[in-house]
Structure formats: structure tokens, C-alpha cells
């Protein structure tokens, strides 16, 4: 019985964190801080968004998603293209937003 409870708890924890992660996008058309602010504001409206990082220099937009959630690529692409940006690539990664911020600071 204890073994079954432990397995059930482990599976619940795994499924709860499975959807949490980082979405990194290569986005062209970012030219100023106002662009970055607009993208952050747009992406934060999505309930799955936990945090956003925008790097003009690296043409990078990264989204940290809430645990157990995800944002479909089509939805991300639509939101950014409707705002006038060109999305070149979308990838799910294991890098945390803290790691991304640190690497961006190191590349300056």
C-alpha cells in the first residue's frame, strides 16, 4: 500500500511539472525598448505565462510557463505576427529564465 501511494505521489508531481518550462523564440523586427515592452505586455496576458524575457540584441523572446501549462506555437506566432514581428523559430527548452538572463548579461 505504501509503495502504491509513493508511486501515485511521484506520478502526480511529475505530471504537474511536465508542462512547466521555457519557450524560446527567435523574433525579427525588434528595434527598441518600446517593442520589448509591447511584446512582454502581450505575452503576459496569456494565463500560462509566468515570466517573459526579451533581448533586442539577440532577437530572443523567452517565456517561462506556469506549471502544468503550455502555449501552442500557433498562438505565439499569431500574437507576435499580428503585432508586426517575424517569428523565425520556436523551441521548448530546459533552460530557466534565470539562466537565460545570466547568459544575456554575459554576452554584453
C-alpha positions in Angstrom: 0.0 0.0 0.0 2.8 2.4 0.9 4.6 1.7 -2.4 1.4 2.5 -4.4 1.0 5.8 -2.5 4.6 6.7 -3.2 4.3 5.9 -6.9 1.0 7.9 -7.1 2.6 10.9 -5.5 5.6 10.7 -7.7 3.5 10.5 -10.8 1.4 13.4 -9.7 4.5 15.6 -9.1 5.9 14.6 -12.5 2.7 15.4 -14.4 2.4 18.7 -12.5 5.8 19.9 -13.7 5.8 18.2 -17.1 4.2 21.3 -18.8 6.3 23.8 -17.0 9.2 25.0 -19.0 10.7 27.7 -21.2 9.7 28.6 -24.7 12.4 30.4 -26.7 11.7 32.2 -29.9 13.9 33.9 -32.5 12.0 37.1 -33.4 13.0 39.6 -36.0 11.7 43.2 -36.1 12.6 44.1 -32.5 14.2 47.5 -32.7 13.6 49.4 -29.5 12.7 49.1 -25.8 9.1 50.0 -26.7 9.0 46.9 -28.9 10.2 44.8 -26.0 7.6 46.3 -23.6 4.8 45.6 -26.1 5.8 42.0 -26.5 6.1 41.5 -22.8 2.7 43.0 -22.2 1.1 40.9 -25.0 2.6 37.7 -23.8 1.8 38.3 -20.1 -1.9 38.4 -21.0 -1.8 34.7 -21.5 -2.7 32.9 -18.3 0.0 30.2 -19.0 2.8 32.9 -18.9 4.7 33.1 -15.7 7.5 35.4 -16.9 9.0 36.9 -20.1 12.5 37.9 -21.2 13.1 39.9 -24.3 16.5 40.6 -25.8 16.7 43.1 -28.6 20.4 42.4 -29.3 19.8 38.6 -29.6 16.4 38.7 -31.2 15.2 36.5 -28.4 11.9 36.2 -26.7 11.7 33.7 -23.9 8.6 32.7 -21.9 8.5 30.8 -18.7 5.2 28.9 -18.4 3.3 28.1 -15.3 3.4 24.5 -14.0 1.2 22.2 -16.0 0.6 24.7 -18.8 1.8 25.3 -22.3 1.1 27.8 -25.1 0.7 26.4 -28.6 3.2 27.6 -31.2 0.4 28.8 -33.5 -0.9 31.1 -30.7 2.5 32.5 -30.0 3.2 33.1 -33.7 -0.1 34.7 -34.3 0.3 37.1 -31.3 3.7 38.3 -32.5 3.0 38.4 -36.2 -0.2 40.4 -35.6 2.0 42.9 -33.6 4.3 43.2 -36.6 7.1 40.9 -35.8 8.6 38.0 -37.7 8.9 34.7 -35.8 11.7 32.6 -37.2 11.9 29.7 -34.7 10.1 28.4 -31.6 11.6 25.9 -29.3 10.8 24.4 -25.9 14.0 24.2 -23.7 15.0 23.2 -20.3 16.9 26.4 -19.7 15.4 28.5 -16.9 14.7 32.2 -17.4 17.3 32.9 -14.8 19.9 31.0 -16.9 18.8 32.9 -20.0 19.1 36.3 -18.2 22.6 35.3 -16.9 23.8 34.3 -20.4 22.4 37.5 -21.9 24.3 39.6 -19.3 27.5 37.6 -20.1 27.1 38.3 -23.8 27.2 42.1 -23.4 
